[in-house]
């Protein structure tokens, strides 16, 4: 791959009259720049015209898409990917269709069921439509139907009886203004499956969440507190590390389910799939993450490092994988566009030819007589 003009696209915090961004932006920019690419920063917040103007001004060969939201809207990452697609600009990661599939967790589960990817039994509960799903067994896990980064997930999300379930559903309806997703809780080990590339994908070494230091009164879940509240017990007790004690067969089974889940949801270039291993050895997908967080100490980069891939190599590998994918797309023959009126005329012409042939056959038969 030649050296490219790459715009690193990210959501920018512009509160308090200053602009700030996540540390991952600078890490990705440095990795691309050190490899010889000409990089530009492209921060956005809530101004679509600004995004379009800056893209037209920078004219990138490729956009490295780190954008997770737009105007504090959960669907923002899908909207941004759609804008890039409509502008015919090449970008890393998942497209708008794949983003849409994974943003509704019920749709996610339906697609995985179609591809025979194991996931927990579930039911959804909208406001005013509270029904008990008798096929599910306690304990159950209650979370918002839409949302990232464990939003709305806490110790109270794990419920063991009907009253607790109703209470948590009510919380999600009232406090988060969201549909509630209730699914069977898979009590078992939890793994991160990092998938790199498209055809074929490479599954990086498995990482596992370590709950061994978690106090016994706290449930073994990776809650919002565990991810972001540095003062909480969960944050300081839960860690992740390389899964080292798996048999080759079990490791392969978990890896294959993760790769299959990413494919089912049309997640492109790189993905992280969260899997719970049930007591019977079946790996269940609980979350599929498109464009997972790429900070150098985050799960995906750590998995890549275990595969012998340093951070700069990983970032540039993602850019290369994405570029090659777009090159393959551009090499495909373009379908011929036929105007509806033209289609009608072509069909009429074919019909006329058929009628003429039929008349010719009839005429010949009469001459024979």
Helices and strands as residue ranges (DSSP letters): E 5-11, G 15-17, H 23-34, E 38-44, H 48-58, E 62-65, H 76-86, H 96-103, H 105-114, E 122-125, E 140-144, G 155-157, E 158-159, H 162-175, E 180-184, E 189-196, E 202-203, E 207-210, H 224-228, H 233-237, E 239-242, H 248-264, E 270-277, E 283-290, H 299-306, H 311-331, H 340-368
